[in-house]
Amino acid sequence: MTPNGPGLGASDLAVKPTLRQQYNQIFTRLKMTSVDFATRRDVLRDIYRELVARPGERTTDDLLEELCERYESLGLIRSKTTLRQIWQMGFRQRAFDYREQVASVHVPVWLAEEIDSEAAFVQRAESGFVYAVVNAGLEIDKPELATILLNDGEHTVYIDDLLRDLEARALIIDVDGRYMLPGQSSIPFRDEPAQQPIIYDIENVQVPENLARGFEKARSLAKTAMLQRSQDFAASARSYLLACRLQWDAVESGEPGATLEDLRWYMASYGSVKAGELSQIHRDYAHSRPYYLAFFNLVQEDDPLWSRMRGLINPMLSYYWVNVA
């Protein structure tokens, strides 16, 4: 029995989604795909105008209900659910003010005081997408972001504006050309409790002196580990752990081309084979459990790793519950 599960080969785990695919996953998770660009902008502008015209006179529910009825009278198919999803874009970026009351769709709402124009409101709402990309630890490709957000890959100046706005609000910082959340190291999940078993292993692994360093070698070791995993858990775990260590060092040192995305992939892969080694070879179910949990902490449905590791999810769940039993 292998951690790959029946019929799952190493090649099934090696497909790396493109940056655009990962951006699209985040865009979908934020429910920004529910409407086209023109509709999204139209609704955002209407929300801004209504709040400017009648500040604090309506609740969110009331305002969206009025807009829904207006659109219906104009023959525009825009459900209240869709309007709520567009509203959420602004809400997530604190574009609204509830004047000392707990934020709710049932209390009066104003625009945030610092928003002084329609353009500023739309920008504030749409900046949430770029923030989510930074939060996911992905690199910033401005043409790709502009293509997804604006349907225009040449409109990168707007992406610059969103990044500046997020920086001005202290939501992100620029560290040597790499955007990250404030207060984070170059590896933002360093202190994540669920990852401590894997991080402990990474920090304590002995790297052979004659082993080449850098993210290219890490990638080579990960490919070797994928080939080993169906035959030898222990060998695969060693290769993945070395890949994790080399990638970790490369990310920390700011090596060009070294990405957090690959580090998280190697860590999730290591967690899966280490869990398999402990539970299926050594029958050490108690110590295997933290590695299963570390894997599930990394590989979640709203994360870009989900599609990349899809083939492992059901087998890992099955073996985890068997171990618990």
C-alpha positions in Angstrom: 0.0 0.0 0.0 1.4 3.4 -0.9 0.5 7.0 -0.1 -0.3 7.6 -3.7 -3.3 5.3 -3.6 -4.5 2.9 -6.3 -3.7 4.0 -9.8 -2.0 7.3 -8.8 1.5 7.6 -10.2 4.2 10.2 -9.5 3.4 12.0 -12.7 -0.1 12.8 -11.4 1.5 14.8 -8.6 4.0 16.7 -10.7 1.7 19.0 -12.6 2.4 22.5 -11.5 -0.3 25.1 -12.2 0.7 28.2 -14.0 0.7 31.5 -12.2 -2.4 32.5 -14.1 -4.2 29.3 -12.9 -3.3 30.1 -9.4 -4.5 33.7 -9.7 -7.7 32.4 -11.2 -8.2 30.0 -8.3 -7.9 33.0 -5.9 -10.2 35.1 -8.1 -12.8 32.3 -8.0 -12.5 31.8 -4.3 -13.2 35.5 -3.8 -16.4 35.0 -5.9 -15.2 37.7 -8.4 -16.0 35.4 -11.3 -19.7 35.6 -10.7 -20.0 38.7 -12.9 -18.2 40.2 -15.9 -15.9 43.2 -15.5 -18.4 45.7 -16.8 -21.1 44.5 -14.5 -18.8 44.5 -11.5 -17.7 48.1 -12.1 -21.3 49.2 -12.8 -22.5 47.8 -9.5 -19.6 49.2 -7.5 -20.2 52.7 -8.9 -23.9 52.4 -8.1 -23.1 51.4 -4.5 -20.7 54.4 -4.2 -23.3 56.8 -5.6 -26.1 55.5 -3.3 -23.9 55.9 -0.2 -22.8 59.4 -1.2 -26.4 60.4 -1.9 -27.9 58.9 1.3 -25.2 58.2 3.8 -26.4 56.2 6.9 -30.0 56.1 5.8 -30.1 52.4 4.9 -28.8 49.1 5.9 -26.8 47.0 3.5 -29.8 44.8 3.0 -32.0 47.8 2.2 -29.5 49.3 -0.2 -29.0 46.0 -2.1 -32.7 45.3 -2.3 -33.3 48.7 -3.9 -30.5 48.1 -6.4 -31.9 44.7 -7.2 -35.4 46.1 -7.9 -33.8 48.9 -10.0 -31.9 46.5 -12.1 -34.9 44.3 -12.5 -37.0 47.2 -13.8 -34.3 47.9 -16.4 -34.3 44.3 -17.5 -30.9 43.6 -16.0 -30.5 40.1 -14.5 -28.5 40.9 -11.3 -29.6 38.8 -8.3 -29.3 39.9 -4.7 -26.8 37.2 -4.1 -24.6 38.6 -6.9 -24.9 42.1 -5.5 -23.9 40.8 -2.0 -20.8 39.2 -3.6 -19.8 42.5 -5.2 -20.5 44.3 -1.9 -18.2 41.8 -0.1 -15.3 43.1 -2.2 -15.6 46.5 -0.5 -16.4 45.0 2.9 -13.3 42.9 3.0 -11.2 46.0 2.4 -13.1 48.1 5.0 -14.6 50.4 2.5 -17.7 50.8 4.7 -18.3 52.5 8.1 -20.9 51.3 10.6 -20.4 54.0 13.2 -19.5 52.1 16.3 -22.0 49.4 15.6 -21.0 45.8 14.9 -20.8 45.4 11.1 -23.9 43.7 9.9 -26.3 43.8 6.9 -28.9 45.0 9.4 -27.3 48.2 10.6 -27.0 51.6 8.8 -24.0 52.0 6.6 -21.7 54.8 5.4 -18.7 55.0 3.2 -15.3 54.9 5.0 -14.3 58.4 5.8 -11.1 58.3 3.7 -12.8 57.3 0.5 -13.3 60.6 -1.3 -14.1 59.6 -4.9 -15.8 56.9 -7.0 -12.4 55.8 -8.4 -11.0 55.5 -4.8 -14.0 53.3 -3.8 -13.6 51.0 -6.9 -9.9 50.7 -6.3 -10.4 49.9 -2.6 -12.8 47.1 -3.5 -10.7 45.6 -6.2 -7.5 45.8 -4.2 -8.7 42.7 -2.3 -7.7 40.5 -5.1 -4.1 41.7 -5.1 -4.0 41.4 -1.3 -5.2 37.8 -1.5 -2.4 37.0 -4.0 0.2 38.5 -1.7 -1.4 36.6 1.3 -1.0 33.4 -0.7 2.7 34.0 -1.0 2.6 34.2 -4.8 4.9 36.4 -6.9 3.4 39.5 -8.4 3.0 39.3 -12.2 1.4 42.6 -13.1 0.3 41.8 -16.7 -1.3 38.5 -15.5 -3.1 40.3 -12.6 -4.3 43.0 -15.0 -5.5 40.4 -17.5 -7.6 38.6 -14.8 -8.9 41.7 -13.0 -9.3 44.1 -15.9 -9.3 42.0 -19.1 -6.3 44.0 -20.2 -2.8 42.8 -19.6 -1.3 46.1 -20.6 -3.1 48.0 -17.8 -0.4 47.4 -15.2 -0.4 51.0 -13.9 -3.7 50.1 -12.2 -2.0 47.1 -10.5 0.7 49.5 -9.3 -2.0 51.8 -7.9 -3.5 48.9 -6.0 -0.2 47.8 -4.5 0.5 51.4 -3.4 -2.9 51.6 -1.8 -2.3 48.4 0.1 1.1 49.6 1.2 -0.3 53.0 2.3 -2.8 51.2 4.4 0.0 49.0 5.9 -1.7 45.8 4.7 1.4 44.7 2.7 5.1 45.7 2.6 7.8 45.5 0.0 10.9 43.7 1.1 13.6 43.8 -1.5 11.1 43.7 -4.3 9.0 40.9 -2.8 5.6 41.8 -1.4 4.4 40.2 1.9 2.2 40.8 4.9 3.7 43.1 7.5 5.2 41.3 10.5 6.0 38.2 8.4 9.4 36.8 7.6 10.2 35.8 4.1 8.5 32.5 5.1 5.1 33.6 6.5 4.1 30.2 7.8 7.2 29.8 9.9 5.2 30.0 13.2 2.2 28.1 12.0 1.5 25.5 14.8 0.3 22.8 12.4 3.6 23.0 10.5 5.9 22.7 13.4 6.7 19.0 13.0 7.8 19.5 9.4 9.6 22.8 10.2 11.5 21.0 13.0 12.6 18.3 10.6 13.7 21.0 8.0 15.7 22.9 10.6 17.5 19.8 11.9 18.2 17.8 8.7 21.9 17.3 8.0 22.6 18.5 4.5 25.6 16.7 2.9 28.5 19.0 2.4 29.0 18.0 -1.3 25.3 18.6 -2.1 24.7 21.5 -4.5 22.5 24.3 -3.1 19.7 26.4 -4.5 16.2 26.0 -5.8 17.2 24.1 -8.9 18.7 21.4 -6.8 15.6 21.4 -4.6 13.5 20.9 -7.7 15.7 18.0 -8.8 15.4 16.3 -5.4 11.7 16.7 -5.4 11.5 15.0 -8.8 13.6 12.1 -7.4 11.3 11.9 -4.4 8.3 11.6 -6.6 9.8 8.6 -8.3 10.8 7.0 -5.1 7.5 7.4 -3.2 5.7 4.4 -4.8 8.6 2.1 -3.9 10.4 3.4 -0.8 8.7 5.8 1.7 11.9 6.4 3.7 14.0 7.3 0.7 11.3 9.5 -0.7 10.9 11.3 2.7 14.7 11.9 2.8 14.7 13.4 -0.7 11.7 15.6 0.0 13.1 16.8 3.3 16.4 17.8 1.6 14.4 19.6 -1.1 12.4 21.4 1.6 15.7 22.5 3.3 17.3 23.8 0.1 14.2 25.6 -1.0 13.7 27.1 2.5 17.3 28.4 2.4 16.8 29.7 -1.1 13.6 31.6 -0.2 15.1 33.1 2.9 18.2 34.3 1.0 16.0 35.8 -1.7 17.4 33.7 -4.5 15.8 34.7 -7.8 13.3 32.0 -8.9 12.9 30.5 -5.4 9.2 30.6 -4.6 7.1 30.0 -1.5 4.7 28.1 -3.7 7.3 25.4 -4.4 8.4 25.3 -0.7 4.8 24.7 0.4 4.5 22.0 -2.3 7.6 20.2 -1.1 6.5 20.5 2.5 3.1 19.0 1.7 4.7 16.2 -0.3 7.1 15.5 2.6 4.3 15.5 5.1 2.4 12.9 3.0 5.3 10.5 2.6 6.5 10.9 6.2 3.1 10.1 7.4 3.1 7.0 5.2 6.6 6.0 6.4 5.6 6.3 10.1 2.2 4.6 9.8 2.6 2.0 7.2 6.2 0.9 7.7 6.9 1.6 11.4 3.2 1.3 12.6 3.9 4.4 14.6 0.4 5.8 14.3 0.7 8.5 17.0 3.7 10.1 15.5 2.3 9.9 12.0 -0.8 11.9 12.9 0.9 15.4 13.1 2.3 14.9 9.5 -1.2 14.1 8.2 -2.5 17.2 9.9 0.3 19.3 8.5 -0.5 18.1 5.1 -4.2 19.0 5.5 -3.3 22.4 6.9 -1.4 23.2 3.7 -3.7 21.6 1.2 -7.1 23.2 1.5 -9.8 23.8 -1.0 -9.3 27.5 -1.3 -5.6 27.2 -1.7 -3.6 26.9 -5.0 -2.1 23.7 -3.7 -5.4 22.0 -3.8 -5.5 21.4 -7.6 -1.8 20.4 -7.6 -2.2 17.8 -4.9 -5.8 16.7 -5.7 -4.8 13.1 -6.3 -3.4 12.7 -2.8 -6.3 14.2 -0.8 -8.7 11.2 -0.7 -6.0 8.6 0.0 -4.5 10.8 2.7 -8.0 11.2 4.3 -8.6 7.5 4.2 -5.3 6.6 5.8 -5.6 9.3 8.4 -9.0 7.9 9.6 -7.7 4.4 9.6 -4.7 5.5 11.7 -7.0 7.3 14.1 -9.1 4.2 14.5 
